[in-house]
Amino acid sequence: MTNGVTDAEARAALEAIERSRRQVIDEIDMPGWYWWGLALGWIGLGVLADLGHPWLTLGATGVFGSVHASVSGLVIGGRHRTTKLSVHADVAGRRTPLLVFAGLIGLTLLTIAGALAASADDAGHPVTIASIVVAVIVLLGGPQLMALIRRRAVQSAPLP
C-alpha cells in the first residue's frame, strides 16, 4: 500500500521549498564592513596621492591592494555575508566576482577621470575630491549591485 500525496500537501511542500530557497538567496551579499573598508581605503589613497609623496602613495597602494586581495577572496562572491550560511556558487551566481571586479576597474577609471577634471579646474586636492565621489558610489552602489545579483538569482532558478 502506498501513501499518496494530496495536491494540498504537494503544494505546501513546494511552498516550503520556495521559502527556504528565498531565505538562502537573501543571504547573497557582502558584509557591510567590506563596502566601508573599500570606501575609506579609497579616500585614504586619494589623500595620500594629493600629499605629493609618490613613494608613500605607492607603498600604501600596495598595502591596500594586498589587504583587499586577501579579504575580497573571502567575500567578493557574495557567498559569505554572515557565518550562518555559505551560499553555493551556483545559487550566488558564478559571475558575481567578475561583476564586482569590473565595478572596481570602472571606479578606478572614474577616480582618474574625476581627478583629472578637478585638476584641470584648478581644484585643491583633486584626487581626494574624486576619491570621495567614488567612495560615495561604493557605499551606495555596492549594496545595489548585490541586490541586483539577488534578483537575478530569484529569476534564474524558479520552481516548476
N, C-alpha and C positions, 0 to 999 in steps of 0.2 A: 504494500500500500504506500502510495506517495503522498506527501503533503504538498498540495498545490498552494501556490502563492496567489492571493487575490490581487485584483487590479489596484486596490487601495494600498495594500502592503507594498507592492512593487513601486507605486508612485511615491509612497513615504520613504522607501529605501533610496530611490533616485534623488529625492529632495535632500535627504540627509547627506548623500554623497556630494551633491552640488554645494551644500552649505560648507562642508568640510573643504572642498576644493577652493571655494572662495576665501575661506579662512587662511589657507596656505598662500593663495595669491596675494592676500592682504599683507603678508609678511615680506613680499618682494620690495625691498627698499634698501637704502644705505643709511647707516646711523647718522643722526643729526650732527654729531661731532665731526664727521668727515667733511661735510659742507662748510662748517665753521672753521675747521683747521685749514682747509684749502683756501678759503676766502682770506683769513688772517695771514696766512703764509704768503699769499699773492700780494697783499698790501705791504707786508714786510719787505718783500723783494723789491717792490716799487720804490719804497722809501730808501732802501739801500742803494738802488740804482741812481736815484736823484742826489745822493750824497757825493757821488763822484769818486768813489774808491773802487775801481774796477776789480781789483783782486779780492776785496771783501765781498763784492757782489757775486763774483764768480764762485767763491767758496760757499757763500750762503745758498746760491742756486744749486750747487752740487749737493749740499746737505738737504735742502728742501726736496730735491729730486729723489735722493736716496730714501728719505723718510717716506715720501709719497709712494715710491715704488714698493716699499716693504708693507705699508699699510694698505694700499689700494689692492694688492694681490689678495688680501683677505676679504675686502668689502665691495670691490668695484663691480662684481657681477650681480649685486643686489640680492644675493642668496643668504646673507648673514646679518640681517638688520638687528636681530637680537640673538641671544644664546638659546632662546626657547626652541628654535626650529631652523634647520638648514634646508632651504628650498632647492629641489633638484634643478639642475641646469636646464633641463627640457621645459620645466614649468616657468622658470625665471626668464628664459629666452637666452639662447646662445649668443645673440648679438648685443646683449646689454653691455659687456665690457667694451665692445667696439664703439657703441654709441657714446659711452662716457668718454672714451679716449678721443674720439672725433670731436666731441664737445670741448675737451681740454685744448686740442690743437686750434680749434676755432677761437677759443678765448685768448690763447696766446697771440694769434694774429690780430685779434681785436685790441689787445693791450698795445701791441706795437703800433697799429694804425692810430689808436687814440693818443698815444704818447707823441707820435709824430705830428698829429693835428694840433695837440696842445702846445707843443714846442714851436710849431710854425706860427701860432698865435701869441707867442712870447709869454705863455703862462709859466708861472713859477712852479717847479716840481711837476713836470708833465707826466712822468712815469707814475708818480704817486696818484695823480688825478685819474689816469687811465686805469690803474690798478684798483682804485676804489670803485670805479664804474663796473669793472669786471667782477669784483668781489660781490657787489650787489646782485649782479646777474647770476653768479654762482649760488648765492643764498636763495634767490627766488626761483631760478631756473632749474637747479639740480633736483629739488623735490618734484617739480613739474615734469621733468624728464622721467623720473621714476614712476609718477602717476600714469604717464603715457604707456610705459612698459607694462604696468599692471593692467591697464585697459586692454592692451594687445594680448596679454596672457589670458584674460577672461574670454576674449573673442576667438582665440586660436584653438581652444580645445573644448567646445561646447559638448555637453552630453546629448545623446540621441533623444 
